Amino acid sequence: MSQELEIEFKNLLSKDEYQDLFDSYHFSEVKPIIQENYYFDTEDLVLKEQSCSVRIRIVKEQDQAEITLKSPSHNHDQLVETTENIPLAQAQQIMKAGQVILPQSIADQLSQEGLKVSQLSLITWLKTKRFEKNYQDCLLVLDHSWYGQTSDYELELEAPSHDKGLDLFYTILLEHNIPQRDKVNKVARAFSQL
């Protein structure tokens, strides 16, 4: 199990803005990562109501899968991520069953959040074509995601500190004339298509 504080900044992009960033930062030199993200919750969406999410991510090309709990941090641009690697075959069995029994570490973390749940059902999913590269001591990410009947484009910047990330994020937006848009995470966008 790993637990980390994720400091990230996100902005939805138009297709043209995405292409501009893709070209400007030479993402054509980077091999894409295809991610399948499956989101689980209770029938009455208890996790969603508490701004938490449980996701199983499958990256077949890397023959790996993981289950992650994302929960709010006290700081605005940070999330606490609790992640357990699971065998790809186990993840595929979970998808087939449409239900997951949580690993103890994730159940314990939910309990610390005041949530007593152990079994969740598949609610929604999305597929992402991701390009990542290190840039000025941060991780610069471009995503093209599909969910429901729609797709979208997104810029993400993961940073070692809030101040460094915020400065670089705004610099990128400003240099490319991209307006800052309300941050809507992937799980919320996928839920919106239900």
C-alpha positions in Angstrom: 0.0 0.0 0.0 1.2 3.5 -0.7 -0.3 6.8 0.5 0.6 10.2 -0.9 -0.5 13.7 -0.9 -1.2 14.6 -4.5 -0.7 18.2 -5.5 -2.2 18.8 -8.9 -3.7 21.5 -11.0 -6.1 20.8 -13.8 -7.8 22.6 -16.7 -10.2 21.4 -19.3 -9.0 22.2 -22.9 -10.6 22.7 -26.2 -9.3 20.3 -29.0 -7.3 23.2 -30.5 -5.7 24.1 -27.1 -4.9 20.5 -26.5 -3.2 20.2 -29.9 -1.3 23.5 -29.3 0.1 22.1 -26.0 0.8 18.7 -27.6 2.9 20.3 -30.3 4.6 23.0 -28.1 5.8 20.5 -25.5 6.7 17.8 -28.1 4.4 15.1 -26.8 4.6 13.3 -30.1 8.0 12.0 -28.8 6.2 10.4 -25.8 4.5 7.0 -25.9 0.8 7.3 -24.8 -0.5 5.4 -21.8 -4.0 3.9 -22.2 -5.8 3.8 -18.9 -9.2 2.2 -18.1 -10.6 3.8 -15.0 -13.6 2.2 -13.2 -15.3 4.0 -10.4 -17.1 2.3 -7.6 -19.5 3.6 -4.9 -22.5 2.5 -2.8 -25.9 2.5 -4.5 -26.8 5.8 -2.7 -23.4 7.3 -3.7 -22.1 7.8 -0.2 -18.5 8.3 -1.4 -19.5 10.9 -3.9 -21.4 12.8 -1.3 -18.2 12.9 0.9 -16.0 14.0 -2.0 -14.3 10.6 -2.1 -13.8 8.1 -4.9 -12.7 4.6 -5.3 -11.1 3.7 -8.7 -9.6 0.7 -10.2 -7.2 1.6 -13.0 -6.1 -0.9 -15.5 -3.1 -0.3 -17.8 -3.0 -3.4 -19.9 0.2 -2.5 -21.8 2.0 -2.5 -18.5 0.2 -5.6 -17.3 -0.8 -3.7 -14.1 -3.8 -2.6 -12.1 -4.4 -0.7 -8.9 -7.2 0.3 -6.6 -7.1 3.8 -5.3 -9.1 5.8 -2.8 -9.0 9.5 -3.3 -10.1 11.6 -0.3 -10.1 15.3 0.4 -7.1 17.0 2.0 -7.4 20.2 4.1 -5.6 22.1 1.3 -7.6 23.1 -1.7 -5.4 21.7 -4.5 -4.4 18.5 -2.7 -5.9 15.0 -2.4 -4.9 12.1 -0.3 -4.4 9.0 -2.4 -4.3 5.5 -0.9 -3.3 2.9 -3.5 -2.9 -0.8 -3.6 -1.5 -2.7 -6.5 -3.6 -5.7 -7.5 -3.0 -8.4 -10.1 -4.5 -7.6 -13.5 -6.5 -10.9 -13.5 -8.1 -9.9 -10.2 -9.0 -6.4 -11.6 -10.6 -8.1 -14.6 -12.6 -10.4 -12.4 -13.8 -7.4 -10.4 -14.9 -5.7 -13.6 -16.8 -8.8 -14.7 -18.6 -9.1 -11.3 -19.2 -5.3 -11.1 -18.5 -5.3 -7.4 -15.3 -4.9 -5.3 -14.5 -5.9 -1.8 -12.1 -3.3 -0.5 -8.5 -4.1 0.6 -8.2 -3.6 4.3 -5.9 -0.5 3.9 -8.6 1.3 1.9 -11.4 0.2 4.1 -9.4 1.5 7.1 -8.8 4.9 5.4 -12.5 5.2 4.6 -13.2 4.4 8.3 -10.9 7.3 9.3 -13.1 9.5 7.0 -16.1 8.3 9.0 -17.4 6.0 6.3 -18.1 2.4 7.0 -18.3 0.6 3.7 -16.6 -2.6 2.6 -18.4 -3.6 -0.7 -19.0 -1.2 -3.6 -20.6 -1.5 -7.0 -19.3 -0.3 -10.4 -21.0 3.0 -11.1 -19.2 4.4 -14.1 -16.0 4.2 -16.2 -13.9 6.1 -18.6 -10.9 5.5 -20.8 -8.0 7.9 -21.1 -5.2 8.3 -23.6 -2.5 10.0 -21.4 0.8 11.6 -22.4 3.2 12.4 -19.5 6.6 14.2 -19.4 8.8 15.8 -16.8 8.9 19.5 -17.1 10.6 22.0 -14.7 10.6 19.5 -11.8 6.9 18.8 -12.3 4.9 16.2 -14.2 3.1 17.7 -17.2 0.2 15.6 -18.4 -2.2 15.8 -21.4 -5.3 13.6 -21.3 -7.9 12.7 -23.9 -10.8 10.9 -22.1 -13.9 9.1 -23.3 -16.9 8.5 -21.1 -20.6 8.0 -21.9 -21.2 9.5 -25.3 -18.6 12.3 -25.0 -14.9 12.9 -24.8 -12.8 15.8 -23.5 -9.3 17.1 -23.2 -7.4 18.1 -20.1 -4.1 19.6 -18.9 -2.8 18.3 -15.6 0.3 19.4 -13.7 1.5 17.4 -10.7 3.9 19.4 -8.6 6.2 18.8 -5.6 4.8 21.9 -3.9 1.7 24.0 -4.2 3.5 27.3 -4.9 5.7 25.8 -7.6 2.8 24.0 -9.3 0.5 27.1 -9.2 3.2 29.4 -10.7 4.0 27.0 -13.5 0.4 26.1 -14.2 -0.6 29.7 -14.6 2.5 30.4 -16.7 1.5 27.6 -19.1 -2.1 28.9 -19.4 -0.9 32.5 -19.9 1.7 31.6 -22.5 -0.8 29.6 -24.6 -3.8 32.0 -24.1 -5.9 29.3 -22.4 -8.6 30.6 -20.0 -8.7 29.0 -16.6 -11.8 26.9 -16.3 -13.5 25.4 -13.3 -11.8 22.3 -12.1 -14.1 19.3 -12.6 -12.3 16.0 -11.9 -12.7 12.9 -14.2 -14.9 11.0 -11.8 -17.4 14.0 -11.7 -17.4 14.2 -15.5 -18.0 10.5 -15.8 -20.8 10.7 -13.2 -22.4 13.5 -15.2 -23.0 11.1 -18.0 -25.1 8.7 -15.9 
